[in-house]
Amino acid sequence: MALLQLVNTVYTILVAPHPLLSITVLSAVAWFAGRRLPLVVFTVLAFLLVASMQLWVQTMQTLAVVIVAAVIAVAVGVPLGVWAARSDRASLLTRPALDFMQTLPVFVYLIPAVFLFGIGVVPGVVATTVFAIPPAVRLTELGIRQVDAEVVEAAVAFGSRPRQVLREVQLPLALPSIMAGVNQVIMMALSMVVIAGMVGAQGLGAVVVQGVTQLDIGSGFEGGLAVVILAIYLDRVTAALGSGGFRRRRSQSRETIVSQTPALSGPRHEDAEVPA
């Protein structure tokens, strides 16, 4: 199946290098995202701890499933959020579905996935993807709707078409909210991947389930600790991406648009009346 091949490909890429090399890459990503030394130190020490617990392979399996599910969820959720933000009718249609998806018990997602795809990795990925879509839709719609109307009107006044307004004004200004949605998608995907270990999905979820079913406290605790480390790393990296360069880009876009609009930048000196 194509989805299984995709997960296996991502897993092969993640597990092929030596763990020390992978930890170096993860630390470089953490530094690039936030340029914060404490985050880099945490990344090195935390993943060295994971490797010392002999859970590196299971952690990479979980990370592969999270990456695939999060990418698909964002690819589906962000366009739906844009559609809902630009159409009140679409917003009315998507809102009940999102409410239903977010109030549905987590284990219920596994039932249709297992029924359609059987036991294994694929139902875990499918259930994780569906479970993680709502935050991307909601926060994308919220971010676009919160863009100042005056800024959008200024772009329209300069002759921008609707697609240009969306691409060059609304999306850049809504990026912090969209990145918050991406952060929530990753967190929900990670939580669902652990539960998906009950239906045969490999990774840290299987370690935790095995520890619970066999009353192996040590194994269950180590699997849970690895999940926490992976969750903290992904959360801090995505949060740093959302609050760093994207926020600066948002302020620069706003200042550029406002400075180019006479109605927003104030009266010009040459147009002011000189009293007699």
FENDA-V647810 format. One record per residue. N is the residue number from 1. RES is the residue in one small letter. SS is DSSP state (alpha for helix, beta for strand, coil for the rest). Layout:
n = <N/N>
res = <RES/RES>
ss = <SS/SS>
//
This chain:
n = <1/2/3/4/5/6/7/8/9/10/11/12/13/14/15/16/17/18/19/20/21/22/23/24/25/26/27/28/29/30/31/32/33/34/35/36/37/38/39/40/41/42/43/44/45/46/47/48/49/50/51/52/53/54/55/56/57/58/59/60/61/62/63/64/65/66/67/68/69/70/71/72/73/74/75/76/77/78/79/80/81/82/83/84/85/86/87/88/89/90/91/92/93/94/95/96/97/98/99/100/101/102/103/104/105/106/107/108/109/110/111/112/113/114/115/116/117/118/119/120/121/122/123/124/125/126/127/128/129/130/131/132/133/134/135/136/137/138/139/140/141/142/143/144/145/146/147/148/149/150/151/152/153/154/155/156/157/158/159/160/161/162/163/164/165/166/167/168/169/170/171/172/173/174/175/176/177/178/179/180/181/182/183/184/185/186/187/188/189/190/191/192/193/194/195/196/197/198/199/200/201/202/203/204/205/206/207/208/209/210/211/212/213/214/215/216/217/218/219/220/221/222/223/224/225/226/227/228/229/230/231/232/233/234/235/236/237/238/239/240/241/242/243/244/245/246/247/248/249/250/251/252/253/254/255/256/257/258/259/260/261/262/263/264/265/266/267/268/269/270/271/272/273/274/275/276>
res = <m/a/l/l/q/l/v/n/t/v/y/t/i/l/v/a/p/h/p/l/l/s/i/t/v/l/s/a/v/a/w/f/a/g/r/r/l/p/l/v/v/f/t/v/l/a/f/l/l/v/a/s/m/q/l/w/v/q/t/m/q/t/l/a/v/v/i/v/a/a/v/i/a/v/a/v/g/v/p/l/g/v/w/a/a/r/s/d/r/a/s/l/l/t/r/p/a/l/d/f/m/q/t/l/p/v/f/v/y/l/i/p/a/v/f/l/f/g/i/g/v/v/p/g/v/v/a/t/t/v/f/a/i/p/p/a/v/r/l/t/e/l/g/i/r/q/v/d/a/e/v/v/e/a/a/v/a/f/g/s/r/p/r/q/v/l/r/e/v/q/l/p/l/a/l/p/s/i/m/a/g/v/n/q/v/i/m/m/a/l/s/m/v/v/i/a/g/m/v/g/a/q/g/l/g/a/v/v/v/q/g/v/t/q/l/d/i/g/s/g/f/e/g/g/l/a/v/v/i/l/a/i/y/l/d/r/v/t/a/a/l/g/s/g/g/f/r/r/r/r/s/q/s/r/e/t/i/v/s/q/t/p/a/l/s/g/p/r/h/e/d/a/e/v/p/a>
ss = <coil/alpha/alpha/alpha/alpha/alpha/alpha/alpha/alpha/alpha/alpha/alpha/alpha/alpha/alpha/alpha/coil/coil/alpha/alpha/alpha/alpha/alpha/alpha/alpha/alpha/alpha/alpha/alpha/alpha/alpha/alpha/alpha/alpha/coil/coil/alpha/alpha/alpha/alpha/alpha/alpha/alpha/alpha/alpha/alpha/alpha/alpha/alpha/alpha/alpha/alpha/coil/coil/coil/alpha/alpha/alpha/alpha/alpha/alpha/alpha/alpha/alpha/alpha/alpha/alpha/alpha/alpha/alpha/alpha/alpha/alpha/alpha/alpha/alpha/alpha/alpha/alpha/alpha/alpha/alpha/alpha/alpha/alpha/alpha/coil/alpha/alpha/alpha/alpha/alpha/alpha/alpha/alpha/alpha/alpha/alpha/alpha/alpha/alpha/alpha/alpha/coil/coil/coil/coil/alpha/alpha/alpha/alpha/alpha/alpha/alpha/alpha/alpha/alpha/coil/coil/coil/alpha/alpha/alpha/alpha/alpha/alpha/alpha/alpha/alpha/alpha/alpha/alpha/alpha/alpha/alpha/alpha/alpha/alpha/alpha/alpha/alpha/alpha/alpha/alpha/alpha/coil/coil/coil/alpha/alpha/alpha/alpha/alpha/alpha/alpha/alpha/alpha/coil/coil/coil/coil/alpha/alpha/alpha/alpha/alpha/alpha/alpha/alpha/alpha/alpha/alpha/alpha/alpha/alpha/alpha/alpha/alpha/alpha/alpha/alpha/alpha/alpha/alpha/alpha/alpha/alpha/alpha/alpha/alpha/alpha/alpha/alpha/alpha/alpha/alpha/alpha/alpha/alpha/coil/coil/coil/coil/alpha/alpha/alpha/alpha/alpha/alpha/alpha/alpha/alpha/alpha/coil/coil/coil/alpha/alpha/alpha/alpha/alpha/alpha/alpha/alpha/alpha/alpha/alpha/alpha/alpha/alpha/alpha/alpha/alpha/alpha/alpha/alpha/alpha/alpha/alpha/alpha/alpha/alpha/alpha/coil/alpha/alpha/alpha/alpha/alpha/alpha/alpha/alpha/alpha/alpha/alpha/alpha/alpha/alpha/alpha/coil/coil/alpha/alpha/alpha/alpha/coil/coil/coil/alpha/alpha/alpha/coil/coil/coil/coil/coil>
//
